[in-house]
Amino acid sequence: MLPLTYAQPNEMNVIRKVGGKPEIKKHLEDMGFVVGAVINVVSTVNGSLIVNIKDTKVALDKQLASKIMI
């Protein structure tokens, strides 16, 4: 398992674990970042990511992205 921050652009990945404090974990799950979801990194800028999950593009900062394991 690797943090999402290590994913390559345009590579399909599956979320294996969502970590962090309960309120952070809940926030990510509410946005669709759940175990088993397919995620694709669209682009990376200074460690922040734009990802495509469930046909929606979402921007994540480096801290949030590091809580998502692929």
C-alpha positions, 0 to 999 in steps of 0.5 A: 500500500502506498499513499495517494501522493505517490500515484502516477497521473492517468493511472487507475488505482483502487482505494485500499484504506482511508486513515486519519482522525475520525472527523477527517476520515468521515469528511473523505468518505462523504466526498466518495473516498471509500475502500474499493473506489476507483481513483485516477490522478488527473494532475499534480501541482506542488504536492496537491492533487486533482483526482477523478473519483466517481465521475467527479474531479476533486482537488486534495491538498498533500495532507489529505491525499496522504491519508488515502492508501492505494 
